Amino acid sequence: MIRSYVLSAAALAGGMLIASAAPSAALDLSWLNNTGYVNCLRNSHTVVMTYPPAQRAAMDDKLRRACNRGYFPNHPGYQY
């Protein structure tokens, strides 16, 4: 009986978390249709994995920004 209350509380908490999520505009996945951009990100990630772990975050950020500049010039919302 206590177990069912715990499961009910967990389900309620999960539902509230989903309901409180950001508006659907924040879930814009239109960039997935841009195959050149997706390939750029995939290739840059492959390159980043060849770097030592201490340098990966900086290189990943640098190459991601390069992909953004190349495929989304003058596009608000993308970090350059």
N, CA, C and O atoms as a CHARMM CRD file, in Angstrom:
* protein
*
  320
    1    1 MET  N      0.81600  -1.17700   0.00000 PROA 1      0.00000
    2    1 MET  CA     0.00000   0.00000   0.00000 PROA 1      0.00000
    3    1 MET  C      0.87100   1.25600   0.00000 PROA 1      0.00000
    4    1 MET  O      0.60000   2.20300  -0.73900 PROA 1      0.00000
    5    2 ILE  N      1.90500   1.26200   0.82100 PROA 2      0.00000
    6    2 ILE  CA     2.80900   2.41100   0.85200 PROA 2      0.00000
    7    2 ILE  C      3.52500   2.53300  -0.48900 PROA 2      0.00000
    8    2 ILE  O      3.78000   3.63500  -0.97500 PROA 2      0.00000
    9    3 ARG  N      3.84100   1.39000  -1.07300 PROA 3      0.00000
   10    3 ARG  CA     4.51300   1.39100  -2.36800 PROA 3      0.00000
   11    3 ARG  C      3.65500   2.07000  -3.42300 PROA 3      0.00000
   12    3 ARG  O      4.18200   2.81000  -4.25300 PROA 3      0.00000
   13    4 SER  N      2.36700   1.84100  -3.41200 PROA 4      0.00000
   14    4 SER  CA     1.48600   2.46500  -4.40900 PROA 4      0.00000
   15    4 SER  C      1.43400   3.97600  -4.20900 PROA 4      0.00000
   16    4 SER  O      1.34500   4.72500  -5.18200 PROA 4      0.00000
   17    5 TYR  N      1.48800   4.43700  -2.94300 PROA 5      0.00000
   18    5 TYR  CA     1.52500   5.87600  -2.69200 PROA 5      0.00000
   19    5 TYR  C      2.81700   6.49600  -3.21800 PROA 5      0.00000
   20    5 TYR  O      2.80400   7.59500  -3.77200 PROA 5      0.00000
   21    6 VAL  N      3.92400   5.79100  -3.04300 PROA 6      0.00000
   22    6 VAL  CA     5.21300   6.28300  -3.52000 PROA 6      0.00000
   23    6 VAL  C      5.20000   6.36300  -5.04000 PROA 6      0.00000
   24    6 VAL  O      5.66700   7.34600  -5.61700 PROA 6      0.00000
   25    7 LEU  N      4.66400   5.32500  -5.69300 PROA 7      0.00000
   26    7 LEU  CA     4.59000   5.33700  -7.15000 PROA 7      0.00000
   27    7 LEU  C      3.66200   6.44100  -7.64600 PROA 7      0.00000
   28    7 LEU  O      3.95300   7.09000  -8.65100 PROA 7      0.00000
   29    8 SER  N      2.56400   6.65500  -6.95900 PROA 8      0.00000
   30    8 SER  CA     1.63300   7.72200  -7.33900 PROA 8      0.00000
   31    8 SER  C      2.29200   9.09100  -7.18100 PROA 8      0.00000
   32    8 SER  O      2.13900   9.96200  -8.03800 PROA 8      0.00000
   33    9 ALA  N      3.01700   9.27500  -6.09600 PROA 9      0.00000
   34    9 ALA  CA     3.69900  10.54200  -5.86700 PROA 9      0.00000
   35    9 ALA  C      4.77400  10.77300  -6.92500 PROA 9      0.00000
   36    9 ALA  O      4.95400  11.89600  -7.39700 PROA 9      0.00000
   37   10 ALA  N      5.48100   9.71900  -7.29400 PROA 10     0.00000
   38   10 ALA  CA     6.51500   9.84100  -8.32100 PROA 10     0.00000
   39   10 ALA  C      5.89700  10.18600  -9.67100 PROA 10     0.00000
   40   10 ALA  O      6.43600  11.01500 -10.40400 PROA 10     0.00000
   41   11 ALA  N      4.78400   9.56500 -10.00100 PROA 11     0.00000
   42   11 ALA  CA     4.10900   9.86400 -11.25900 PROA 11     0.00000
   43   11 ALA  C      3.58400  11.29800 -11.27100 PROA 11     0.00000
   44   11 ALA  O      3.67000  11.98500 -12.28800 PROA 11     0.00000
   45   12 LEU  N      3.05300  11.73900 -10.16100 PROA 12     0.00000
   46   12 LEU  CA     2.55400  13.10800 -10.06000 PROA 12     0.00000
   47   12 LEU  C      3.70300  14.11000 -10.19300 PROA 12     0.00000
   48   12 LEU  O      3.56800  15.12200 -10.88100 PROA 12     0.00000
   49   13 ALA  N      4.82100  13.83200  -9.54500 PROA 13     0.00000
   50   13 ALA  CA     5.97400  14.72700  -9.62300 PROA 13     0.00000
   51   13 ALA  C      6.51100  14.77900 -11.05400 PROA 13     0.00000
   52   13 ALA  O      6.88300  15.84500 -11.54400 PROA 13     0.00000
   53   14 GLY  N      6.54900  13.63300 -11.71600 PROA 14     0.00000
   54   14 GLY  CA     7.00800  13.60100 -13.10600 PROA 14     0.00000
   55   14 GLY  C      6.08400  14.38400 -14.02000 PROA 14     0.00000
   56   14 GLY  O      6.54400  15.10500 -14.90500 PROA 14     0.00000
   57   15 GLY  N      4.79300  14.24500 -13.81100 PROA 15     0.00000
   58   15 GLY  CA     3.82500  14.99700 -14.60200 PROA 15     0.00000
   59   15 GLY  C      3.93900  16.48600 -14.38500 PROA 15     0.00000
   60   15 GLY  O      3.82600  17.26700 -15.33000 PROA 15     0.00000
   61   16 MET  N      4.16100  16.88200 -13.15400 PROA 16     0.00000
   62   16 MET  CA     4.30800  18.30600 -12.86100 PROA 16     0.00000
   63   16 MET  C      5.58800  18.86100 -13.48300 PROA 16     0.00000
   64   16 MET  O      5.61700  20.00300 -13.94100 PROA 16     0.00000
   65   17 LEU  N      6.63400  18.05600 -13.49700 PROA 17     0.00000
   66   17 LEU  CA     7.89200  18.48500 -14.09700 PROA 17     0.00000
   67   17 LEU  C      7.72600  18.69200 -15.59500 PROA 17     0.00000
   68   17 LEU  O      8.20900  19.68000 -16.14700 PROA 17     0.00000
   69   18 ILE  N      7.05700  17.78000 -16.24100 PROA 18     0.00000
   70   18 ILE  CA     6.82300  17.90600 -17.67700 PROA 18     0.00000
   71   18 ILE  C      5.93500  19.10300 -17.97200 PROA 18     0.00000
   72   18 ILE  O      6.18700  19.83900 -18.92600 PROA 18     0.00000
   73   19 ALA  N      4.91300  19.30600 -17.17800 PROA 19     0.00000
   74   19 ALA  CA     3.99200  20.41700 -17.39600 PROA 19     0.00000
   75   19 ALA  C      4.66200  21.76300 -17.16900 PROA 19     0.00000
   76   19 ALA  O      4.26600  22.76200 -17.77000 PROA 19     0.00000
   77   20 SER  N      5.66800  21.79800 -16.31400 PROA 20     0.00000
   78   20 SER  CA     6.32600  23.05700 -16.01900 PROA 20     0.00000
   79   20 SER  C      7.49100  23.34600 -16.95600 PROA 20     0.00000
   80   20 SER  O      8.20000  24.33600 -16.77700 PROA 20     0.00000
   81   21 ALA  N      7.69300  22.49600 -17.94600 PROA 21     0.00000
   82   21 ALA  CA     8.80800  22.67300 -18.87500 PROA 21     0.00000
   83   21 ALA  C      8.61900  23.94500 -19.69400 PROA 21     0.00000
   84   21 ALA  O      7.54400  24.54400 -19.71400 PROA 21     0.00000
   85   22 ALA  N      9.68500  24.33400 -20.36000 PROA 22     0.00000
   86   22 ALA  CA     9.66200  25.55100 -21.18000 PROA 22     0.00000
   87   22 ALA  C      8.63600  25.42900 -22.29900 PROA 22     0.00000
   88   22 ALA  O      8.26300  24.31900 -22.67700 PROA 22     0.00000
   89   23 PRO  N      8.17900  26.55400 -22.82900 PROA 23     0.00000
   90   23 PRO  CA     7.21800  26.51100 -23.91900 PROA 23     0.00000
   91   23 PRO  C      7.78800  25.79800 -25.14300 PROA 23     0.00000
   92   23 PRO  O      9.00100  25.62200 -25.26200 PROA 23     0.00000
   93   24 SER  N      6.91900  25.39900 -26.03200 PROA 24     0.00000
   94   24 SER  CA     7.34100  24.59900 -27.17200 PROA 24     0.00000
   95   24 SER  C      8.31000  25.35600 -28.07400 PROA 24     0.00000
   96   24 SER  O      9.04800  24.72300 -28.82800 PROA 24     0.00000
   97   25 ALA  N      8.33500  26.68000 -28.02700 PROA 25     0.00000
   98   25 ALA  CA     9.28700  27.44300 -28.83100 PROA 25     0.00000
   99   25 ALA  C     10.71700  27.11100 -28.43200 PROA 25     0.00000
  100   25 ALA  O     11.62400  27.21300 -29.25800 PROA 25     0.00000
  101   26 ALA  N     10.93200  26.72200 -27.19700 PROA 26     0.00000
  102   26 ALA  CA    12.27300  26.37100 -26.74500 PROA 26     0.00000
  103   26 ALA  C     12.69600  25.00300 -27.27500 PROA 26     0.00000
  104   26 ALA  O     13.86900  24.64200 -27.19000 PROA 26     0.00000
  105   27 LEU  N     11.77000  24.25600 -27.81100 PROA 27     0.00000
  106   27 LEU  CA    12.06000  22.92700 -28.33100 PROA 27     0.00000
  107   27 LEU  C     12.15600  22.94100 -29.84700 PROA 27     0.00000
  108   27 LEU  O     11.75100  21.97700 -30.49700 PROA 27     0.00000
  109   28 ASP  N     12.68300  24.01100 -30.42100 PROA 28     0.00000
  110   28 ASP  CA    12.80900  24.13700 -31.86000 PROA 28     0.00000
  111   28 ASP  C     13.88600  23.18100 -32.36400 PROA 28     0.00000
  112   28 ASP  O     15.06800  23.36100 -32.07100 PROA 28     0.00000
  113   29 LEU  N     13.48200  22.18100 -33.11000 PROA 29     0.00000
  114   29 LEU  CA    14.41500  21.19600 -33.63800 PROA 29     0.00000
  115   29 LEU  C     14.54700  21.30700 -35.15200 PROA 29     0.00000
  116   29 LEU  O     14.92400  20.34000 -35.81300 PROA 29     0.00000
  117   30 SER  N     14.24400  22.46900 -35.70100 PROA 30     0.00000
  118   30 SER  CA    14.29600  22.64100 -37.14700 PROA 30     0.00000
  119   30 SER  C     15.71600  22.50600 -37.68900 PROA 30     0.00000
  120   30 SER  O     15.89900  22.19000 -38.86400 PROA 30     0.00000
  121   31 TRP  N     16.71500  22.74000 -36.85600 PROA 31     0.00000
  122   31 TRP  CA    18.09800  22.61900 -37.30100 PROA 31     0.00000
  123   31 TRP  C     18.45900  21.19400 -37.69500 PROA 31     0.00000
  124   31 TRP  O     19.43800  20.97800 -38.41000 PROA 31     0.00000
  125   32 LEU  N     17.67100  20.21300 -37.23100 PROA 32     0.00000
  126   32 LEU  CA    17.94400  18.82000 -37.58900 PROA 32     0.00000
  127   32 LEU  C     17.72500  18.55800 -39.07500 PROA 32     0.00000
  128   32 LEU  O     18.27800  17.60100 -39.61900 PROA 32     0.00000
  129   33 ASN  N     16.92600  19.39300 -39.74100 PROA 33     0.00000
  130   33 ASN  CA    16.69600  19.24000 -41.17600 PROA 33     0.00000
  131   33 ASN  C     17.86200  19.75300 -42.00400 PROA 33     0.00000
  132   33 ASN  O     17.95000  19.45100 -43.19400 PROA 33     0.00000
  133   34 ASN  N     18.74900  20.51300 -41.40400 PROA 34     0.00000
  134   34 ASN  CA    19.90400  21.06100 -42.09300 PROA 34     0.00000
  135   34 ASN  C     21.02700  20.02600 -42.03800 PROA 34     0.00000
  136   34 ASN  O     21.81900  20.01200 -41.09500 PROA 34     0.00000
  137   35 THR  N     21.09200  19.16300 -43.05000 PROA 35     0.00000
  138   35 THR  CA    22.04100  18.05200 -43.01300 PROA 35     0.00000
  139   35 THR  C     23.49100  18.52400 -43.02700 PROA 35     0.00000
  140   35 THR  O     24.34900  17.89000 -42.41200 PROA 35     0.00000
  141   36 GLY  N     23.77800  19.62200 -43.71600 PROA 36     0.00000
  142   36 GLY  CA    25.14200  20.13600 -43.71500 PROA 36     0.00000
  143   36 GLY  C     25.58500  20.53600 -42.32200 PROA 36     0.00000
  144   36 GLY  O     26.71100  20.25600 -41.91200 PROA 36     0.00000
  145   37 TYR  N     24.69200  21.19400 -41.59800 PROA 37     0.00000
  146   37 TYR  CA    24.99500  21.61600 -40.23000 PROA 37     0.00000
  147   37 TYR  C     25.17100  20.41300 -39.30700 PROA 37     0.00000
  148   37 TYR  O     26.09500  20.37200 -38.49400 PROA 37     0.00000
  149   38 VAL  N     24.29100  19.45200 -39.43900 PROA 38     0.00000
  150   38 VAL  CA    24.38400  18.25200 -38.60000 PROA 38     0.00000
  151   38 VAL  C     25.68100  17.50600 -38.89800 PROA 38     0.00000
  152   38 VAL  O     26.34200  17.02700 -37.97700 PROA 38     0.00000
  153   39 ASN  N     26.05000  17.40500 -40.16800 PROA 39     0.00000
  154   39 ASN  CA    27.31700  16.75700 -40.52400 PROA 39     0.00000
  155   39 ASN  C     28.50800  17.53500 -39.97800 PROA 39     0.00000
  156   39 ASN  O     29.48400  16.93700 -39.52400 PROA 39     0.00000
  157   40 CYS  N     28.43600  18.85800 -40.01700 PROA 40     0.00000
  158   40 CYS  CA    29.51000  19.68600 -39.46000 PROA 40     0.00000
  159   40 CYS  C     29.66700  19.40200 -37.96400 PROA 40     0.00000
  160   40 CYS  O     30.78200  19.21800 -37.47600 PROA 40     0.00000
  161   41 LEU  N     28.54700  19.36900 -37.24400 PROA 41     0.00000
  162   41 LEU  CA    28.61300  19.08000 -35.80900 PROA 41     0.00000
  163   41 LEU  C     29.16000  17.68600 -35.54200 PROA 41     0.00000
  164   41 LEU  O     29.97100  17.49500 -34.63600 PROA 41     0.00000
  165   42 ARG  N     28.71500  16.71300 -36.33200 PROA 42     0.00000
  166   42 ARG  CA    29.17100  15.33500 -36.15200 PROA 42     0.00000
  167   42 ARG  C     30.67400  15.23800 -36.40800 PROA 42     0.00000
  168   42 ARG  O     31.40300  14.61500 -35.63500 PROA 42     0.00000
  169   43 ASN  N     31.13400  15.85700 -37.49900 PROA 43     0.00000
  170   43 ASN  CA    32.55900  15.80100 -37.81900 PROA 43     0.00000
  171   43 ASN  C     33.39100  16.55000 -36.78700 PROA 43     0.00000
  172   43 ASN  O     34.47700  16.10100 -36.42300 PROA 43     0.00000
  173   44 SER  N     32.89100  17.68500 -36.31300 PROA 44     0.00000
  174   44 SER  CA    33.64700  18.43500 -35.31300 PROA 44     0.00000
  175   44 SER  C     33.74800  17.64300 -34.01700 PROA 44     0.00000
  176   44 SER  O     34.77600  17.68300 -33.34100 PROA 44     0.00000
  177   45 HSD  N     32.68200  16.92300 -33.66900 PROA 45     0.00000
  178   45 HSD  CA    32.73400  16.11600 -32.45200 PROA 45     0.00000
  179   45 HSD  C     33.75400  14.98400 -32.61000 PROA 45     0.00000
  180   45 HSD  O     34.45500  14.63800 -31.65800 PROA 45     0.00000
  181   46 THR  N     33.83200  14.41400 -33.80500 PROA 46     0.00000
  182   46 THR  CA    34.81000  13.36500 -34.05600 PROA 46     0.00000
  183   46 THR  C     36.23000  13.90600 -33.89100 PROA 46     0.00000
  184   46 THR  O     37.09400  13.23900 -33.32200 PROA 46     0.00000
  185   47 VAL  N     36.46200  15.11100 -34.38900 PROA 47     0.00000
  186   47 VAL  CA    37.77600  15.74200 -34.25300 PROA 47     0.00000
  187   47 VAL  C     38.08200  16.03400 -32.79000 PROA 47     0.00000
  188   47 VAL  O     39.19900  15.81000 -32.32500 PROA 47     0.00000
  189   48 VAL  N     37.09100  16.53100 -32.07300 PROA 48     0.00000
  190   48 VAL  CA    37.28200  16.88400 -30.66200 PROA 48     0.00000
  191   48 VAL  C     37.68700  15.66300 -29.84300 PROA 48     0.00000
  192   48 VAL  O     38.48000  15.78200 -28.90900 PROA 48     0.00000
  193   49 MET  N     37.16200  14.51500 -30.17400 PROA 49     0.00000
  194   49 MET  CA    37.47200  13.31300 -29.39800 PROA 49     0.00000
  195   49 MET  C     38.92600  12.87700 -29.55000 PROA 49     0.00000
  196   49 MET  O     39.38900  12.02100 -28.79700 PROA 49     0.00000
  197   50 THR  N     39.65700  13.45200 -30.51200 PROA 50     0.00000
  198   50 THR  CA    41.07800  13.12300 -30.66100 PROA 50     0.00000
  199   50 THR  C     41.95300  13.97000 -29.74400 PROA 50     0.00000
  200   50 THR  O     43.13800  13.67500 -29.58500 PROA 50     0.00000
  201   51 TYR  N     41.39500  15.01300 -29.13700 PROA 51     0.00000
  202   51 TYR  CA    42.14900  15.89200 -28.24300 PROA 51     0.00000
  203   51 TYR  C     42.19900  15.31300 -26.83600 PROA 51     0.00000
  204   51 TYR  O     41.34200  14.51000 -26.46600 PROA 51     0.00000
  205   52 PRO  N     43.18100  15.70800 -26.05700 PROA 52     0.00000
  206   52 PRO  CA    43.22800  15.26700 -24.65600 PROA 52     0.00000
  207   52 PRO  C     41.98900  15.76500 -23.90600 PROA 52     0.00000
  208   52 PRO  O     41.44900  16.82000 -24.24200 PROA 52     0.00000
  209   53 PRO  N     41.53900  15.02600 -22.90700 PROA 53     0.00000
  210   53 PRO  CA    40.31200  15.38900 -22.18500 PROA 53     0.00000
  211   53 PRO  C     40.30000  16.82000 -21.64800 PROA 53     0.00000
  212   53 PRO  O     39.24300  17.44900 -21.61100 PROA 53     0.00000
  213   54 ALA  N     41.43600  17.33700 -21.23800 PROA 54     0.00000
  214   54 ALA  CA    41.46600  18.68600 -20.67300 PROA 54     0.00000
  215   54 ALA  C     41.17000  19.76100 -21.72000 PROA 54     0.00000
  216   54 ALA  O     40.75600  20.86600 -21.36700 PROA 54     0.00000
  217   55 GLN  N     41.37700  19.45200 -22.99400 PROA 55     0.00000
  218   55 GLN  CA    41.18000  20.42900 -24.06100 PROA 55     0.00000
  219   55 GLN  C     39.86400  20.25200 -24.80900 PROA 55     0.00000
  220   55 GLN  O     39.50700  21.09900 -25.62800 PROA 55     0.00000
  221   56 ARG  N     39.14600  19.18300 -24.55000 PROA 56     0.00000
  222   56 ARG  CA    37.96100  18.85600 -25.34400 PROA 56     0.00000
  223   56 ARG  C     36.85200  19.88900 -25.25200 PROA 56     0.00000
  224   56 ARG  O     36.24800  20.22600 -26.27100 PROA 56     0.00000
  225   57 ALA  N     36.56900  20.39600 -24.07200 PROA 57     0.00000
  226   57 ALA  CA    35.45200  21.33900 -23.91900 PROA 57     0.00000
  227   57 ALA  C     35.70500  22.60500 -24.71100 PROA 57     0.00000
  228   57 ALA  O     34.80600  23.10500 -25.38800 PROA 57     0.00000
  229   58 ALA  N     36.91800  23.12900 -24.63400 PROA 58     0.00000
  230   58 ALA  CA    37.23900  24.35600 -25.35900 PROA 58     0.00000
  231   58 ALA  C     37.19700  24.13400 -26.86600 PROA 58     0.00000
  232   58 ALA  O     36.67800  24.97300 -27.60100 PROA 58     0.00000
  233   59 MET  N     37.73200  23.02700 -27.32600 PROA 59     0.00000
  234   59 MET  CA    37.72600  22.74900 -28.76200 PROA 59     0.00000
  235   59 MET  C     36.31700  22.46700 -29.26900 PROA 59     0.00000
  236   59 MET  O     35.96300  22.86500 -30.37900 PROA 59     0.00000
  237   60 ASP  N     35.51300  21.78300 -28.45800 PROA 60     0.00000
  238   60 ASP  CA    34.13200  21.50300 -28.85300 PROA 60     0.00000
  239   60 ASP  C     33.36400  22.80900 -29.01700 PROA 60     0.00000
  240   60 ASP  O     32.60400  22.97100 -29.97200 PROA 60     0.00000
  241   61 ASP  N     33.55900  23.73000 -28.09500 PROA 61     0.00000
  242   61 ASP  CA    32.89600  25.02700 -28.18000 PROA 61     0.00000
  243   61 ASP  C     33.37000  25.79400 -29.41500 PROA 61     0.00000
  244   61 ASP  O     32.55800  26.38100 -30.13000 PROA 61     0.00000
  245   62 LYS  N     34.65400  25.78900 -29.66000 PROA 62     0.00000
  246   62 LYS  CA    35.22300  26.50300 -30.80500 PROA 62     0.00000
  247   62 LYS  C     34.68600  25.94400 -32.12400 PROA 62     0.00000
  248   62 LYS  O     34.29700  26.71400 -33.00200 PROA 62     0.00000
  249   63 LEU  N     34.65900  24.63400 -32.27600 PROA 63     0.00000
  250   63 LEU  CA    34.20800  24.03000 -33.52200 PROA 63     0.00000
  251   63 LEU  C     32.69100  24.14300 -33.68500 PROA 63     0.00000
  252   63 LEU  O     32.20500  24.28100 -34.80700 PROA 63     0.00000
  253   64 ARG  N     31.94100  24.08700 -32.58800 PROA 64     0.00000
  254   64 ARG  CA    30.49200  24.26900 -32.67100 PROA 64     0.00000
  255   64 ARG  C     30.16200  25.67200 -33.14300 PROA 64     0.00000
  256   64 ARG  O     29.26100  25.86800 -33.95900 PROA 64     0.00000
  257   65 ARG  N     30.89600  26.64700 -32.62300 PROA 65     0.00000
  258   65 ARG  CA    30.69100  28.03300 -33.05800 PROA 65     0.00000
  259   65 ARG  C     31.05500  28.20700 -34.52700 PROA 65     0.00000
  260   65 ARG  O     30.41500  28.98100 -35.24000 PROA 65     0.00000
  261   66 ALA  N     32.08100  27.49000 -34.98300 PROA 66     0.00000
  262   66 ALA  CA    32.44900  27.55400 -36.39600 PROA 66     0.00000
  263   66 ALA  C     31.32400  26.98600 -37.27100 PROA 66     0.00000
  264   66 ALA  O     31.02900  27.53200 -38.33400 PROA 66     0.00000
  265   67 CYS  N     30.70900  25.91100 -36.83000 PROA 67     0.00000
  266   67 CYS  CA    29.56600  25.35200 -37.56700 PROA 67     0.00000
  267   67 CYS  C     28.40700  26.34600 -37.57600 PROA 67     0.00000
  268   67 CYS  O     27.74900  26.52300 -38.60100 PROA 67     0.00000
  269   68 ASN  N     28.15500  26.99200 -36.44300 PROA 68     0.00000
  270   68 ASN  CA    27.08000  27.99200 -36.37800 PROA 68     0.00000
  271   68 ASN  C     27.34200  29.14100 -37.34700 PROA 68     0.00000
  272   68 ASN  O     26.43000  29.58800 -38.04300 PROA 68     0.00000
  273   69 ARG  N     28.57500  29.61600 -37.39400 PROA 69     0.00000
  274   69 ARG  CA    28.91300  30.71700 -38.30600 PROA 69     0.00000
  275   69 ARG  C     28.75000  30.28800 -39.75700 PROA 69     0.00000
  276   69 ARG  O     28.28900  31.06900 -40.58900 PROA 69     0.00000
  277   70 GLY  N     29.12300  29.06100 -40.06200 PROA 70     0.00000
  278   70 GLY  CA    29.07000  28.59200 -41.44500 PROA 70     0.00000
  279   70 GLY  C     27.67400  28.30800 -41.95000 PROA 70     0.00000
  280   70 GLY  O     27.38100  28.54200 -43.12300 PROA 70     0.00000
  281   71 TYR  N     26.80400  27.80600 -41.08500 PROA 71     0.00000
  282   71 TYR  CA    25.48300  27.36700 -41.54100 PROA 71     0.00000
  283   71 TYR  C     24.34000  28.26100 -41.09300 PROA 71     0.00000
  284   71 TYR  O     23.23200  28.13800 -41.61400 PROA 71     0.00000
  285   72 PHE  N     24.57300  29.15100 -40.15200 PROA 72     0.00000
  286   72 PHE  CA    23.53100  30.06700 -39.69300 PROA 72     0.00000
  287   72 PHE  C     24.08500  31.48600 -39.56500 PROA 72     0.00000
  288   72 PHE  O     24.06900  32.04700 -38.46900 PROA 72     0.00000
  289   73 PRO  N     24.57200  32.07800 -40.65300 PROA 73     0.00000
  290   73 PRO  CA    25.11100  33.43500 -40.53800 PROA 73     0.00000
  291   73 PRO  C     24.00500  34.44500 -40.23400 PROA 73     0.00000
  292   73 PRO  O     22.91200  34.38300 -40.79800 PROA 73     0.00000
  293   74 ASN  N     24.30800  35.35500 -39.34800 PROA 74     0.00000
  294   74 ASN  CA    23.36000  36.41900 -38.96400 PROA 74     0.00000
  295   74 ASN  C     22.02500  35.87900 -38.47100 PROA 74     0.00000
  296   74 ASN  O     20.98200  36.48800 -38.71000 PROA 74     0.00000
  297   75 HSD  N     22.05000  34.75900 -37.79600 PROA 75     0.00000
  298   75 HSD  CA    20.82800  34.13500 -37.27900 PROA 75     0.00000
  299   75 HSD  C     20.76200  34.36000 -35.77900 PROA 75     0.00000
  300   75 HSD  O     21.61100  33.85500 -35.04400 PROA 75     0.00000
  301   76 PRO  N     19.77400  35.10600 -35.31100 PROA 76     0.00000
  302   76 PRO  CA    19.69400  35.34800 -33.86100 PROA 76     0.00000
  303   76 PRO  C     19.42600  34.06300 -33.08700 PROA 76     0.00000
  304   76 PRO  O     18.67500  33.19900 -33.54100 PROA 76     0.00000
  305   77 GLY  N     20.01800  33.95000 -31.96500 PROA 77     0.00000
  306   77 GLY  CA    19.80400  32.77800 -31.11000 PROA 77     0.00000
  307   77 GLY  C     20.89800  31.74900 -31.20900 PROA 77     0.00000
  308   77 GLY  O     20.93700  30.81800 -30.40500 PROA 77     0.00000
  309   78 TYR  N     21.79500  31.88600 -32.17700 PROA 78     0.00000
  310   78 TYR  CA    22.88900  30.94100 -32.30000 PROA 78     0.00000
  311   78 TYR  C     24.16400  31.62000 -31.82700 PROA 78     0.00000
  312   78 TYR  O     24.45100  32.75400 -32.20800 PROA 78     0.00000
  313   79 GLN  N     24.91200  30.93100 -31.01100 PROA 79     0.00000
  314   79 GLN  CA    26.13800  31.49900 -30.47400 PROA 79     0.00000
  315   79 GLN  C     27.24500  31.44000 -31.51800 PROA 79     0.00000
  316   79 GLN  O     27.50900  30.39900 -32.11900 PROA 79     0.00000
  317   80 TYR  N     27.87000  32.56700 -31.70900 PROA 80     0.00000
  318   80 TYR  CA    29.01500  32.62300 -32.61800 PROA 80     0.00000
  319   80 TYR  C     30.24800  32.80900 -31.79800 PROA 80     0.00000
  320   80 TYR  O     31.34800  32.88600 -32.34500 PROA 80     0.00000
